[in-house]
Amino acid sequence: MRVVVVGAGAAGLCLARSLRRRGAEVAVLERAPGPAPVPRPFMLPYHGFDALEDAAALGAVRAVAWDIAPRGDGTPVALAVSFTRVQEILRDGVPVEYGREVTGPLRAGERVAGVRVRAPGGERDVAADLVVACDGVRSPLREMAGIRAELRLAEGAHLSFMSPAVIDRSFALRYQADGRQVGLLGWPDGSAGWWDIERVGREAALAPGIEAFKAAFTRLIPEAAAAVEPLTSTDQLVYREITEVRAERWWVPGLVIIGDAAHAVGPEAGLGAGLGLGDALALAVAVERNPDDPDAACADYETWRRPAVAPYEVIGAAGARIVRGGEKPPEEIWPPPAPRAG
């Protein structure tokens, strides 16, 4: 079976490795001009471990990661690692064509039979028995293929930072009165933190300044003092309003969506990467079971994988909250409330 994977993120690369191990011919297309040069944090939950093991990559990833909450047998519930390092490991041995923007699916009657690609040298057609769209929350290919998805803004927003400081732990977490999180992540190359706040807009979220943010953040999570110390500008803060995704179905003849293109919950749940990698493994197994029938493989994939994902779609990010209750104290409100007159 010839498979075209659109999107060279973790799920796409993991899928390509697992399919190649099963004898499939795989092409990976990525519209970015090259591998992401900017390192960023990555918390990989146990939901993705089996997929990495199947792709012969788990050992290498663990070697450059810190464990989060290892159990008695030494197995962690998650790994804290540089996303760039994970990408390098998964990309090893996988031919990726960068700078390739998919402009539309190719059709053979009612089936998707490949994709049309715009590259620096012009457009060309890439034929495939199966096209896999793992091109993110706003997946252009999902829309081109006519797969309907509900996109909605999560109720809160996400304010985060990344720091070069290497700290003394892989993870720390506090729950606010409403159950939203303030968290800290450390890995061998640096650290990062996040604060789940109200949707106030980027300008308002950054207006108090970096020193006010550092003081407020460390009041809530003192273990972060070393991580925030190198921060000097609000340019180092990232404000995001999170889009959640739920698709009515995951495939049409000749094309299937996986990862964030199929389902996405807010980062509070800490599941996105794990679920996407789990999709990759489930699809690779389905292709192995149906090597001569890509549509049967897609039907098999959705039949067995959707029940595993559905509970997380239902509970969403709110399912990860532990609500203390009561009125939210001022120190948990960002940006800080204005002083009362008088």
C-alpha positions in Angstrom: 0.0 0.0 0.0 1.3 3.5 -0.9 0.5 6.0 1.9 1.0 9.7 1.8 1.2 11.3 5.3 0.5 15.0 5.3 2.1 16.6 8.3 5.5 15.9 9.8 4.6 16.3 13.5 5.1 13.6 16.1 2.0 11.6 15.0 2.9 11.8 11.3 6.5 10.7 11.8 5.6 8.0 14.2 2.9 6.6 11.8 5.5 6.7 8.9 8.0 4.7 11.0 5.4 2.1 12.0 4.0 1.8 8.4 7.5 1.4 6.9 8.2 -1.4 9.4 5.1 -3.2 8.1 6.2 -2.9 4.5 4.1 0.0 3.3 5.5 2.6 0.9 5.3 5.9 2.7 5.8 9.6 1.6 5.7 12.3 4.3 4.9 15.9 3.1 5.3 18.9 5.3 4.5 22.5 4.3 7.1 24.1 6.6 10.4 24.8 4.9 12.4 22.5 7.3 12.4 21.0 10.7 11.3 23.4 13.5 14.5 25.1 14.7 13.1 26.5 17.9 13.0 24.0 20.8 9.9 23.8 22.9 8.7 21.6 25.7 6.8 18.4 25.2 5.0 16.4 27.9 4.4 13.0 26.5 1.9 10.9 28.5 1.9 7.2 28.8 -0.9 7.0 26.2 1.8 7.4 23.5 4.4 4.9 24.9 3.2 1.9 23.0 3.2 3.8 19.7 6.8 4.9 20.3 7.8 1.4 21.2 6.2 0.1 18.0 8.1 2.7 16.0 11.4 1.6 17.7 11.8 5.0 19.2 10.7 4.8 22.9 14.2 3.9 24.2 15.8 6.8 22.4 13.2 9.3 23.6 13.5 8.1 27.2 17.3 8.6 27.0 16.8 12.4 26.4 13.8 12.9 28.7 13.1 13.1 32.4 10.5 10.8 33.9 7.4 12.3 35.5 6.0 10.4 38.5 7.6 6.9 37.9 5.7 4.0 39.4 7.1 1.2 41.4 8.2 -0.7 38.3 10.0 2.4 37.0 7.5 3.2 34.3 6.7 6.9 34.4 3.2 8.3 33.8 4.7 10.8 31.4 8.0 12.1 30.0 9.3 15.6 30.0 11.4 16.2 26.8 12.3 18.7 24.1 9.9 18.4 21.2 12.9 19.1 18.9 14.7 16.0 20.3 11.6 13.9 19.8 11.3 15.1 16.2 14.9 14.3 15.5 14.5 10.8 16.8 11.3 10.1 14.9 12.6 11.6 11.7 15.7 9.4 11.6 15.4 7.1 8.6 12.1 8.7 7.4 12.3 10.7 4.2 10.4 13.9 4.7 9.7 16.3 1.8 9.7 19.8 3.3 8.3 22.9 1.7 5.4 20.9 0.2 2.0 22.6 0.6 -1.0 20.3 -0.3 -3.4 22.4 -2.4 -6.1 19.7 -2.8 -6.9 16.0 -3.0 -6.8 14.1 -6.2 -10.0 12.2 -7.1 -10.7 8.9 -8.8 -14.5 9.0 -8.9 -15.6 9.2 -5.3 -12.2 8.2 -3.8 -9.3 10.3 -2.8 -6.4 9.0 -4.9 -3.6 11.3 -3.8 -2.8 15.0 -3.3 -1.7 17.9 -5.4 1.3 19.6 -4.0 2.8 23.0 -4.4 6.6 23.0 -4.1 9.3 25.6 -4.9 9.6 24.1 -8.4 5.9 24.2 -9.1 2.9 21.9 -8.6 2.9 18.1 -9.0 0.5 15.3 -8.2 1.4 12.6 -5.7 -0.6 9.4 -6.1 -1.6 7.3 -3.0 -3.8 4.4 -2.0 -4.3 6.2 1.3 -3.8 9.8 2.3 -3.4 10.5 6.0 -4.1 14.1 7.2 -2.3 14.8 10.5 -1.9 18.5 9.8 -3.3 19.9 13.0 -6.4 21.5 14.6 -7.2 23.6 11.5 -6.3 20.9 9.1 -6.6 22.3 5.5 -6.8 18.8 4.1 -9.7 17.8 6.4 -11.7 20.6 5.0 -10.7 19.9 1.4 -11.8 16.3 1.8 -15.2 17.4 3.0 -14.9 15.9 6.6 -17.0 18.0 8.9 -15.5 19.0 12.3 -16.7 21.1 15.1 -14.1 23.7 16.2 -14.9 25.6 19.4 -12.9 27.9 21.7 -12.1 26.4 25.1 -13.6 28.5 27.9 -10.2 29.7 29.2 -6.8 30.7 27.8 -3.2 29.4 28.3 -0.3 31.7 29.3 3.1 30.0 29.1 6.8 30.6 29.0 9.9 28.6 28.1 13.2 29.1 29.9 16.8 28.0 29.3 17.2 27.3 33.1 17.6 23.6 33.9 15.8 23.1 37.2 15.7 20.4 39.9 12.5 18.6 38.9 10.5 17.3 35.9 7.1 18.4 37.0 5.1 20.5 39.6 1.4 21.4 39.5 -1.0 23.5 41.5 -4.8 23.6 41.1 -6.6 27.0 41.4 -9.9 27.4 43.1 -11.8 26.7 39.8 -9.7 23.6 39.1 -7.5 25.2 36.4 -3.8 24.6 36.6 -0.6 26.4 37.2 2.3 24.1 36.2 6.0 23.7 35.7 7.9 21.3 33.4 11.6 20.6 33.5 13.7 18.5 31.1 17.4 18.0 30.4 17.6 21.2 28.2 15.5 23.7 30.0 12.2 24.4 31.7 8.7 25.8 31.0 5.6 26.9 32.9 1.9 27.5 32.2 -1.0 29.2 33.8 -4.6 28.6 32.8 -6.3 32.0 32.9 -9.5 33.6 31.6 -9.7 34.6 27.9 -8.7 38.2 28.2 -6.8 38.7 24.9 -3.0 38.9 24.4 -2.6 42.6 25.1 -4.4 42.4 28.4 -2.5 39.2 29.4 0.9 40.8 28.8 0.1 44.4 30.0 1.2 43.9 33.7 4.8 43.3 32.5 7.3 40.5 33.0 8.4 41.3 36.6 4.7 41.3 37.7 4.2 37.9 36.0 7.3 36.4 37.5 6.3 37.5 41.0 2.7 36.3 40.6 3.7 32.9 39.1 6.2 32.1 41.8 3.6 33.0 44.5 1.4 30.3 43.1 4.2 27.8 42.4 7.4 28.6 44.4 9.3 25.7 42.7 9.4 27.9 39.5 11.7 30.6 40.9 14.7 29.3 39.1 12.8 28.7 35.9 11.4 32.3 35.7 14.6 34.0 36.8 16.1 34.3 33.2 12.9 35.9 31.8 13.4 39.5 30.9 10.6 40.4 28.5 6.9 39.7 27.9 8.1 38.6 24.4 9.0 35.4 26.2 5.4 34.8 27.2 2.9 33.0 24.9 -0.8 33.7 25.2 -3.0 31.2 23.5 -6.8 30.8 23.1 -7.3 27.1 22.7 -9.4 25.6 19.9 -10.9 22.2 20.6 -11.9 19.8 17.7 -14.4 17.0 17.4 -15.0 15.4 14.0 -18.2 13.6 13.0 -16.3 10.9 11.2 -12.6 10.3 10.6 -12.4 9.1 7.1 -13.7 9.2 3.5 -12.7 6.8 0.8 -9.0 7.1 0.4 -8.3 9.6 3.2 -8.3 9.5 7.0 -7.6 12.1 9.7 -5.6 11.5 12.9 -4.3 13.4 15.9 -5.4 17.0 16.3 -7.1 17.0 12.9 -9.6 14.4 14.3 -9.9 15.4 18.0 -8.2 18.0 20.2 -8.8 18.9 23.8 -7.2 21.7 25.8 -3.7 21.4 27.1 -5.0 21.1 30.7 -5.8 17.4 30.0 -2.1 16.8 29.0 -3.3 14.2 26.4 -2.9 15.7 23.0 0.4 14.1 22.1 -0.4 10.8 23.6 -3.7 10.5 21.8 -2.2 11.5 18.5 0.6 8.9 18.8 -2.0 6.3 19.8 -3.9 7.1 16.6 -0.7 6.5 14.6 -0.3 3.0 16.1 -3.9 2.1 15.7 -3.9 3.1 12.0 -0.6 1.3 11.4 -2.2 -1.9 12.8 -5.3 -1.4 10.8 -3.3 -1.1 7.6 -1.4 -4.2 8.5 -4.7 -6.1 8.9 -6.0 -4.8 5.5 -2.9 -4.4 3.3 -4.9 -4.5 0.1 -7.9 -2.5 1.1 -7.2 1.1 2.4 -10.9 1.8 3.0 -11.3 -1.4 5.1 -8.2 -0.3 7.0 -9.9 3.1 7.7 -13.1 1.5 8.8 -11.2 -0.9 11.1 -9.2 2.0 12.5 -12.2 4.1 13.4 -14.2 1.1 14.8 -11.5 0.2 17.3 -9.9 3.6 17.9 -12.9 5.9 18.4 -14.1 4.2 21.6 -10.6 4.7 23.1 -10.7 8.5 22.3 -14.4 9.2 23.0 -14.2 9.5 26.8 -11.5 12.2 26.5 -13.6 14.1 24.0 -16.6 14.0 26.3 -14.8 15.2 29.5 -12.5 17.6 27.6 -10.0 19.7 29.5 -12.4 20.2 32.3 -12.1 16.5 33.2 -8.5 17.2 34.4 -9.6 19.8 36.9 -9.7 19.3 40.7 -11.9 22.1 41.9 -11.3 23.5 45.4 -14.4 25.6 45.2 -15.1 29.0 46.8 -14.3 32.4 45.4 -11.1 32.6 43.4 -8.5 34.6 45.5 -6.9 37.6 43.9 -3.5 35.9 43.5 -5.0 33.3 41.2 -6.4 36.0 38.8 -4.3 37.1 35.9 -4.0 39.9 34.9 -4.3 41.2 38.4 -7.6 42.9 39.2 -7.5 46.6 39.5 -7.5 48.0 43.0 -10.9 49.0 44.3 -11.6 52.7 44.4 -11.6 54.2 47.9 
